[in-house]
Every structure is written in C-alpha cells, then in structure tokens.
Amino acid sequence: MRLRLLRLLTIVLMSTALAQGGEAVGTLKGVVHDVNGAVVPGVRVIIQSWKSDMKNTGRVTYTIESALLTDSKGEFSSPLESGRYDIFVSYPILLPKAKRVKIEANRETRVDFELKDDPQIAGRVY
C-alpha cells in the first residue's frame, strides 16, 4: 500500500514539475467574416511561427504550428507558445489575407479577419 502511494505521489510531483517547466502558453482567437459582416465557416487558418537568427546564421526559420478551419460561427482558436506568428486565412472564392501577431503567456490575443470577394472569380457562374 505504501509503495502504491509513493508511486502515485511521484507521478503527481513529476507531472506538476513538467507543467511548470513547459513553455509559457497564450491563446489566439479570432473570427472571419466577409465585407457584408457575415461569418465565413470553413476558412482555412494556417498559423506559422518564425524565429530570426540573423546574427548567427543569417536565417529565418518558419514552422507551421497549426492548420485548422473556422467553425460554423466563423471562429477559430489555438493555444500557442509565447512568440511571434504569421496568421494566413484563405477561402476558395475570397482573397486570402495575412496578419502578424505576438502571443504572450497567459493572455488571449484576438485577431479578426475581413475577407473580400476575389474579383477574378466574383460573378462567375460554374
């Protein structure tokens, strides 16, 4: 019985230490709507981090952190480590858009998008 209790206590303490030692996390939230104010479900949202090491290597490293779709209310949400991110949104008949954001630990960052009709597609009948 003591051995089981000791094992359980060890697991709990290790879990707590890992949680405290992890990266600081914030949340990115937003909504996508069109120029008429209607929400747009099913928009592709790509969240890409970038880290500059110009001093040492002269390079910028890009990593896709998350790829998701807006829900039925046009909303998206993703937990992210503190840092800088580029957010890309796209939908087949609308012009894509991008924004750069900074995510801070334990904070919610809101980034909303308004997408316009793609003039090359608008008005076409398929």
C-alpha positions in Angstrom: 0.0 0.0 0.0 2.8 2.4 0.9 4.6 1.6 -2.4 1.4 2.5 -4.4 1.0 5.7 -2.5 4.7 6.6 -3.1 4.3 5.8 -6.8 1.2 8.0 -7.1 2.8 10.8 -5.3 5.9 10.6 -7.5 3.7 10.7 -10.7 1.8 13.8 -9.4 5.0 15.6 -8.5 6.6 14.8 -11.8 3.5 16.0 -13.7 3.5 19.2 -11.8 7.2 19.8 -12.4 6.7 19.1 -16.2 3.8 21.5 -16.3 5.7 24.3 -14.7 8.8 23.7 -16.8 7.0 23.8 -20.1 6.8 26.8 -22.4 4.6 29.8 -21.5 1.3 29.5 -23.4 -1.2 32.0 -24.6 -4.3 31.7 -26.8 -5.0 33.0 -30.3 -8.7 33.6 -31.1 -10.5 35.2 -33.9 -13.4 35.3 -36.3 -13.5 35.6 -40.1 -16.3 37.5 -41.9 -16.9 38.9 -45.3 -17.3 42.5 -46.3 -21.1 42.3 -45.5 -20.3 41.2 -41.9 -21.5 37.6 -42.5 -19.3 35.0 -40.7 -17.5 32.6 -43.0 -17.3 29.0 -41.8 -14.8 26.6 -43.3 -12.0 29.1 -43.8 -8.5 27.6 -43.7 -6.4 29.1 -41.0 -2.6 28.5 -41.0 -0.6 29.6 -38.0 3.1 29.8 -38.7 5.9 30.7 -36.3 9.1 32.4 -37.3 12.4 32.8 -35.5 15.1 35.0 -36.7 18.8 34.1 -36.2 20.3 36.7 -38.4 23.1 37.4 -36.0 24.5 33.8 -36.1 23.2 32.1 -39.2 21.6 34.8 -41.3 18.4 32.7 -41.5 14.8 32.9 -40.6 13.2 29.6 -39.7 9.4 29.1 -40.4 7.3 26.4 -38.8 3.6 25.6 -39.3 2.3 25.4 -35.8 -1.4 24.8 -36.6 -3.7 24.3 -39.5 -7.4 24.5 -38.8 -10.8 25.5 -40.2 -13.2 28.1 -38.8 -16.2 26.6 -37.2 -19.9 27.3 -38.1 -19.7 30.7 -36.4 -16.5 31.7 -38.4 -14.4 31.4 -35.3 -11.0 29.8 -34.7 -8.9 29.3 -31.6 -5.5 27.8 -30.9 -3.2 27.6 -27.8 0.3 28.8 -28.8 3.6 29.2 -27.0 4.7 32.8 -26.5 6.3 34.3 -29.6 5.6 35.9 -33.0 3.3 34.3 -35.6 2.0 34.9 -39.1 -1.7 34.0 -39.5 -2.9 33.2 -43.0 -6.5 32.8 -43.9 -8.0 31.6 -47.2 -11.3 30.5 -48.7 -11.8 29.5 -52.4 -13.8 32.5 -53.6 -12.4 35.2 -51.4 -9.0 36.9 -51.4 -6.6 35.5 -48.9 -5.2 37.6 -46.1 -2.4 37.5 -43.5 -1.5 39.2 -40.3 1.4 39.1 -37.9 0.8 38.8 -34.2 2.7 38.5 -30.9 1.4 35.9 -28.4 2.0 36.5 -24.7 1.9 33.9 -21.9 -1.4 33.5 -20.1 -3.1 36.1 -22.4 -5.7 35.9 -25.1 -4.8 37.6 -28.4 -7.7 38.3 -30.7 -7.2 38.6 -34.5 -10.2 39.0 -36.7 -10.2 39.0 -40.5 -12.5 40.5 -43.1 -12.2 38.8 -46.5 -13.2 40.4 -49.8 -14.5 38.8 -52.9 -11.9 37.7 -55.4 -12.5 39.9 -58.4 -11.3 37.2 -60.8 -14.0 34.8 -59.5 -16.8 37.1 -58.4 -19.9 37.0 -60.6 -18.9 33.8 -62.5 -21.4 31.0 -62.8 -20.0 27.5 -62.6 
